[in-house]
Each structure stands twice: as C-alpha cells, then as structure tokens.
C-alpha cells in the first residue's frame, strides 16, 4: 500500500505533537496506534524516519533524527503566530515553559530542547529578522549562535550589526571561540566572516591577541588545519576570475597570521602576500594602511617587506607598475618620515624596509625625490645617547630572556659585547630588553605556563633548523625589543659595526622570495667524454 506525502507529514507531525506536549522524545507504541495502523507505521519505519525500541519493558517509537522532530515541532509552533510580536510573546511565555521540565532537583530542559530552538530560531530569523537582543543561558546562547550559522547568508546579512553585536558579547565572555567561525570565514557578505574576526582582534593589546588569536593559530597550524587554506589561496590568488571579496577576506586572514610565533607559517603567509601584491599591486596601499593601524610590529615589519619585495619586482616594469612603486613610497614617507608622521617605531627592520622603498622610488621619479625631506628618512627615536647611559644595568638573565639570547644574540649589537663579554652598554641594553618586553605585555602570570609548553614542542625540531621552530611568546617579544634596541643604538651611532665575522643585524627573509635554483648535472655533461663516467670526471685532477 502506497501513502502520499500529506499522509507522511501528518503522521510524523502527530508524533511530534505528542513529544512536545508530554515533554519527551519518545512516544509509547499504544499511543501511536491511536492514530496509525500497524501497516501505516511499518511503512513510515521503512523510510528510516522512525525506529522502535523496548525501554523499561515498554515499547516506544523514536524519531531517527532528533532534528526532524525539532523541525516538526517548531514549524507547528511557528504557524500559530501571525506576526513578530505574537511570536516573541509566545516564545517568552508558554513555549519557554513547555521546554522546561520541573523536577525534584530543579529545572531541566526538554530532551529536544536544542533541536526545537534551533529550528524555531531559523524559521523566525528568516521571517522576522534577528530579534534576540539579550543573552540567556550558555545553552541558549550556543543555539542562537548555531542558528545564525544555519540561516541563508542574505538573510543574516540584513541584520549584520545586530548579529555582530550579540556574538561579540558571546566571544568576549568566551562562550564562542575562533574555531566556531571556520564555516563562514570566507563567505561573502556573511556577518560572521573573517572581517568580523578582524573587528574583534584589531583593538586588542598585543598580549591579549597573542593569548587568544596567535595561540589559536599556533595550535591549528601544529595539527595541520591551516594547510588547506594556504595551498588553496596560492592557487586562487593567481586566478583573476576568483571572487574578489573572498580573496580579500583571505588576504586579511594572511595578514593576521603575521602575528604568529611559528616561523614557517609566518614565512608562508609573507610569501603568499608577496604573490598577492605582485598579482594585484594596486591593492598594496590598502594593505599598508591596514598594517599601519595594527599595534603588533610583527605585522608591519612583514607588510613593509612585502611592499619592498613587490617594489623591487615592479622597478623594471611598465609605467603603471613604476607609478605604483612611487605611490607606495609616498604612503610610507607620509606615515613614517614626514613632519606629520602617523606611525613611529625605531624597529630596525621596519625602518630598513621603509627606507629602501623610498630610495627605490626616488630612482624612478625625480619629482618624488625632490618632494622628500631626506633629513627625515632615517631611524628616529626620542631616546638620546645621554638617556641610554642613564639606563639601569642588568648583570644576568632571567625569563623570558634566556641565556643564549641574553649573551650571544644581544651581544651582536654591542661593541666588544660578543659571547659572555659583559660591558656596561650590554648590561644597560639588557635592562632595556626586560623593560620593553614587560611593556609589550609579557608577564610570568600570563605567559609562563604557555611558554613552557611551547618550549617542550621544540624538542621535536632540530635545534639548528629554525624553519619549523615555534617561538615562546617571551621570545617573540624579545625579538621585537631586540630590533627596536638596534634602531635606538643605530640612531645614536652606538650600534656594533664590526662585520669581520658577522653582521649585527640581518633580515630573516628575502622579500622577493626567489625560487631555489635546480642543479642539473646535464648542464655540464657536454664537458665529459662519452666514455667517462661522471664520477670519474669529477675525481679527475
């Protein structure tokens, strides 16, 4: 016997009504037979929508999918309302009571609470918009959040401001985390795409951001969750037909990966931004604008490296490309080397990349060169040599700056300060490092446990191979302070300039990201007699 769709719907709705009215997720078999014959029930069961079981010596019928039961109940409730006010009144009144079961131990929730609310929210959001303005319990808030992810993007976009305000509160109170936003990150116009994450993390202090965002990134990178994004972005950023909004969301994501303490991830993100800049050079200025607003020097350092690398590539290009180089240089000059500068940092690498961008543009445009006040194109600092001599002296090391950094790394900046040599300037410089690391937000109470766990991870890597290394956050802040100290010393003519054995400062990337040359033995094979083996030829004096 065949049954039509209307019969199936009515039969299932009957079971759902019972579950809501009796605050349960199962229906006694004898109650089912009040409405359905055995043949009809078996026909529904054959569709895998229901299953039977014996529970406490009682036969019951249960929906195979709780979400289907939740949808049937919520649809029935929703159809009882003819406007938003009526819906909200019923939701806050009789429905809320029906979803709560009184027990001796207090209130507990209907077994289908999650599924009913989830579907009820989706149905109401699509018709009435996002109407929830106050938080509820953690369970309630989580269902609201999941419902926002479940509604169509065009529906959610209409209430972008309200949704973001509500979810921001959940995020600040740690009821949702970065993991929860993976789905809509790159979805065009979704209120919770990565532009929302950008809004959340931009106003944070460096330490707040590292304890949340950078730690999240580190953990995701370690377990391989970022590999797909990195690989797909490299392909998509070269495709001019790829959705521009999705691409720009991806670029913002890459920019925020630059805060990372994972060496390889930070380098990969920089390389992808370089590829993006080479393919869309007209976007470099907006990328710089964004980076100049971020308080973490790790970001602007690498974005300036990207801008310099792209500028070098465009230097020998067409007129449009060379004009872009000049435009980038004007942006950098105004931000860093003018009387109205909006960005100031004595970080040696930041200034080095910026200075080279300006010098490169001056070789392209005489007009630009004449506009620049070259007396300002240098590292500037309010700290004088006299002020340096008044710094306190620190004899030895302590967390987060450990022995090798305190002696060998710091010593490269100080004249006669290499190794364990400890001249007065090195002691004063050590004092600056500790003070600056504290200003950046590092403290034992906040970071020691996390940093110790990161230190343990590095046993998995070769100590002489920094490529896969993950720095402690104390080490990250030490590097920021180190390059700022280098800038202060350089500006005051106190930087170690003895290059006999090593340079005191070195960039950690080539900003043009050249491809590694491939050695091909065939390129010199014509020098070898046909009768000789190549190894014999190599060994021949």
N, C-alpha and C positions, 0 to 999 in steps of 0.2 A: 504493500500500500504506500502510495507517494503522498507527501504532505507539502503544502505550499509554504512560501516564505512567511506569510502572515501568521500561519499556524505556529511555525517555529518561533517567531518573535513573541507571540502571545504566551506560548508555553514557558519560554525562558523568563519572560517578564513576570509571570505568575510566581515562579520560584524566587526571583529576586525580591519581589514584594514581601514574600514571607520572611526572607532573610533580614530585610530592613526592619520590618515590624517586630520581629522576635529577637532582634539584636544578635544574630548568629550568622554563620557562613555555611550552614548545612540545613537540609530540610528532611524531616522524618519521611520515610517511604510511604507510610499510610496517609500522610497529608498530601503527598504528590498524587496519589490515586484518586483524591477528591476531584481533581481537575483533568487528569490524564489517564488513559487506559494503558495497560501494560504494553500493548503494541506501539502506541504512540511514544511512550517513554523509551522503549528499546530503539525506536527509530532515531530519537534525539541522541541517545547514547552512542549509536553507530556513527554519528558525526563527530565523535570525540569532543563534544562540548560539555558532557557530564560524565561523572563516574560514580559508582556505588561502592559503599564500604560498610562493614559492620563495626560499630563503635559502641562499647559498653553494652553489648548484647542488643543493640538497636541498629536497624538498617537505615542508612541515611543516603541522601543524594547531595553531591557537591559539584560545583562548577569546576571544570578542568582548569580554567583560567580565572583567578580572582579579579583580574582587571575587567573581564567581561561582565562579571557580576556587579562590579563597581560602576561600570558604564550604564548598565540597565537600570540600576537604582538611581543614579544621578540624573539620567535622562528623564525618568518618571518624575523626579522631584522638580527638575528644571521646567518641565512642561506645566507645572502648577502655577507658574508665575507669568504675569503679563508685562512686567516692567522691572527695572533695576531696583527701585525702592522696595517693591514687594519681595523681590528675590533676597535682598540683603536682610530685610526684616525676618523672613522665614529662616534664613541661614543662621542668624544670630539668636533665633528663638527656638522653635520646635525641632528644627533639624539638628541643631547642636545638642539638644537634649537626647535625641534619638541615637546620636553617635556616641553617647557616653553611657556606660553601664554602671549602675551603682552596685557596689559590693561591700562586704564587711571591712575590707582593707582600704576603702576609699574608691575613687573613680578609676575606671579602666576604659579603654577605648573599644569601640565596635571592632570585631575581627576583620572587617572590610574597611576600616576607617581610612587607611591610606588610599585605597583604590577608589572609594566613593568620593573623597575630597578631591583627589587628583582629577578625576573626570568632571566633577562638578565645577572645579576652577576653570578647566579648559573650556567647557561649554559656556560658562558665564563670561570669561575673558573675551571669547570670540564675539559675543553679542553685546556685552555691556562695557568692554574695555577692562583695564586693570583697576579694580575697585577697592583693593586692600591697602589700607593706609597705616595700620598699626601692627606690630609684631604680636605673635601669640606664643604658644609653647614651641620648643625646639622641633618637635614632630610636625606641628602645624606649619612652621616656617619652612621646613625642608620640603613639604609637599607643595607649598606655594612656589618655591624656587623651581622644583622639578616641573611644575605645571607651566611656568614661563618658558622653560626649555622645550615643552611639548607643543606649544601653540605655533601656528604658522608665523614666519618672520615678519610678514607685512602687518599682521595683527599686533605682534609685540612692538613693532617699530612705532606704531601710533601712540603708545604710552611709554616711550623711551625714557623720559625724565622721571616718571613715577616709578617705573620698574628699577631704574638705576638707583634711585634714592632708597628704595626698600632693600635691594640686595646689598647696597653699600653698608647699610646698618648690620645686615647678617654677616658680612665679611669682617667688619671691624670687631664684632663680637665672636668671631671665629666659629660661626655656625655653618659657613661655607668656606671652601679653600680654593686655591688655584686649580687643583685637579678637577673641580666641578665645572670649570669653564672650557674645558678642552673642546666640547662639541661645537659651540658657536664661535670659537676664536676667530676663524677666518670667514665667517658667514656675513656676506654683505648686508648692511642695514640692521643686523640683529643688535638689540640694545646691550647684549652681554658679550659682544665680540671683543677682540683684543683692544680696541680703543677704550673700552670700559676698564680693562686691566691697566692700561696706560694712565687713565684718570686716577685709579686707586694708588698706584705706586709712585707717580711723579712727585706728589707733595711729601712723601716720606723722607725722613733723615736717612743718611747712608746706612747707619747701623740698623735702623728699623727695616729698611729694604733688604739688607743682606740676611737678616734673621728670618725673613719671610720669603721674599721672591728669590734671592740668589741661592738660598738653601734649597728651596723647591727645585730650582733649575739644576742645581748640583745633583740632587737625588734622582731627578728624571733622566739626566744625562748618564749617570752611572748605570742605570738599568736599561739604557738604550731607547728610551721613549722619544728622544728628540731626533734620532737618526732619520726617520722617515721624513720629517719636516725639512731637515737640512738637505737631504737628497732631492726631494721634490721641488724645493724652492730654487735650487741651482738650475733645474730644467725649466721651471716656469718663468723665472725672471728673464730668461733669454727669449721667451715667446711673446712677441708683440701683441698677439691675439688673446693672451691670458687676461682675465678680468683685472682691471687696474685697481679696483678697490681692494680685492683680495690680495693682490701683490703688495699694495701699500700697508695693509694690515700685517702682512708677513715681514715687511721691512721694519715696522715698528717693533715687532717681536724680536727680530735680529738685533736691533739697536739695544733692547733691554737685556739681551744675552751678553752684552759687553760688560755688564757689572759682574760677570761670573768669575769665580776663583778657579775655574777649570781651564788650564792652559789651552788645550786643544780646542775645546768648544769656543773659547773666546777668539782664537785664531781663525777657526772655521767661520764664525759669524762675521769677522772682519773681512775675510776673503769674499764671502757672499755679498756683503755690502759694497765691496770694491767692484764685483761683477755687475751689481745693480747700478752703481754710479757710472760705470763705463757704458752700459747699455741705455741708461736714462740720465745723462749728465745734467739735464735741465732740472732734475729733482735734487741735486746735491745741495743747493742753497737751503731748501726746506729741511733737509736732513741736518744741516749745520745749525739752523735756527732751533730745531728741537734739541739737539745735543747741548747747545749753549745754555738751555734752560734747566738742564739736569745737574744736580749737585755732586754727582759721583765723577771724579776726574778720570776714572777708568773709561767712561763713555766718550767724553770729548777728546781724550787722547787718541782713541782709535778712529773716531769720525774724522778728525783732522788728518790722521794717517791715510784714511780712505780718500779724502779730498786731495791730499798731496799726490798720492799714487795715481788717481784719475787725472789730475792736472798734468803730471809728467806724461801720461799717455796721450793727452789731448794737445800737448805743446807743439807737436809736429803735425797736427791735424788741419782740418779746414778752418775757414774764418769763423764759422759759428762755434766750433769747439774752442778755438783760442779766445773768443769773446767770453765764453763761459768761464774759462780759467781766470780771466780778468774780473769777471763778476764775482766769482768765489773769493778772489783776493780782496776785493772791496769789502765784502761781508766780513772777512777775517780782520782786515785792517780796522774797520769801524768798531768791531766788537772788542778787539784786544790792543790796538796800537794807535788810538786816537785820543784826543783830549776828552771825548765823550764816551770812552770805553764802557761797555756794559758787562764785560767779562774780564776778570782779573785773576790770574793764577801764576805763580812763579814756577810751576812744574816744568822741569827742563824739557822733557819730550814734547809736551803740549806746545811750548813756545818754539821748539826747534821745527816741528812740522809747520806751524803757522808762519814762521819767518821765511821758510823755504817756499811756501806758497806765494807769499808777497814778492819775493825776489824773482820767482819764475814769471809771475805776471808782469813784472817790470821789464823783463826782457822781451815781452810780447808788445807792450804798449808804452810808448814814451809818454803819452798823456797821463796814464796812470802813474808812471814813475815820478812825474813832476808833481802830482797831487799828494803823494805820500810824504808825510813828515818822517824822514828816515831816522831822525834822532829818537823817535819813539818806538821804532821797530827793533825791539830788544826785550830781554827778560827784565821785568820791573818788579821791585819789591820795596815795601816800606821798611824793611829791616836793614839797618846800616851795619857797617863793619864795627862801629863802636858798640852797637846793640849786641852783636854777636859775642864780643869779648865780655859782655856782662852776663851771658847765659850761665846757668849753673853747670857744674861738671858732674858727670856720672861715670864712675870708675868701671863698672862691670855690667853684666847683662841680667835681665830678668824677663819673664813673659810680658808681652807677646814677642819681644825681640830676642831671639835666642843667640847662642854663642857665635856661630859662624857669621850670621848677619851682623852682629854687633862688632865683630872684629874684622873679618875679611871683606864683606860686602861694603860696610860703612867705610872701611879703610881705603877703598879705591878713590874716594872723594877727597881725602885729606892728604896734603903734602907730608911725606915721611910717616904716614899712618897705616901702612900696609901690615897685614897679619896681626900679630899681637902687640905691635907698637902702639903706644897709648899717649900721644902728645896731647897737650891741653886742648887744642882745637877739636880733636877727636872726642874727647870727653864732653865738650860743650855740644858738639854735633849729636852725640848720643842723647843728651838731655833734650835737645830739640825733637828728636825722633819720638821719645816717650811722650812728651807733651802733645805733639801733633797727633799721634795715634789715639790718645785719650780724647782730643778734640773731635776726631772723626767718629768717635762713639764706642771704641773698644773698651770693655771693662771685664774684669775677671768674672763677675757675677753673671754677665750676659753671654760671654763667649767661651769661657774656658772649657766647659763640657763639650760644646760643639767642636771647638778647635782640636781638642784631644782626640775626638772620634775621627776627624779628618786626618790627623797625623797618623792614625792607625791604618787608614786606607792606603797611604802612600807606600806602605811596605809591599804592596802588590806591584809597584812600579820600580824600575831600575833607578837607583838614586842619581845616576849620571845621565838619565834621559828625562828631561823636563817636559817633553811633549805631552805626556798623559798625566802629568802631575796635577794634583788638586791642592791649591794653597790653603793653609789656615787663613781665616779672616784676619787674624792678627798679622799674618804675613802680607796679606793684601794691603792693609793699612800701612804696614812698614814700608812697602814699595812706594806707595803714594807719598809718604813723608820723605823717603829717600830722594825721590826725583824733585820734590819741592825744595829740599835742602840743597840739592845740586844746583838748582836755579838760584837760590839765595847766595850760595858761595860764588857761583859764576858771576852774578851781577855785581858782587863786591870784589872781584878779582882774587878770590881765595880758593878757587877750585884747583885740585891737583891737575897739573898739565904735563906730568911725566909720562910720556907714551912709549918709553923704551920697551917695556914689557907688556903693557896692556893699556887700553883706554879706560878712563874712569867711568864713562857713561856710554851705553850702547843701546840702540833700538833693538827690540826683541822680534821684529818682523821686517821683511822687505815690503814696503807698501804697494809695490807693483805686482807682487805675487807672481814672479816668473815661473814658468814651468821648468821642472828639472830636466836637464839635458839627458838624452838617451845615448849611452855609449853603444856604438855599433862597430863590432870588430871588422865588418866588411869595409869600413871607410878607409882602412889602410891595408886591406888584403892584397891590393894590386902591387904592393911593395914586396910581396912574398913570392918566391919561386913556386911554381906549381908542384914541384917535387918535395917541397919542405912542409913540415907540419908547423902550425902557427906557434906552438910552444917551443919548438926548436929555434924558430926565428927570434922569439923573444929572449931566449937564452944565449943567442949568438952574440959574442962581443963585437 
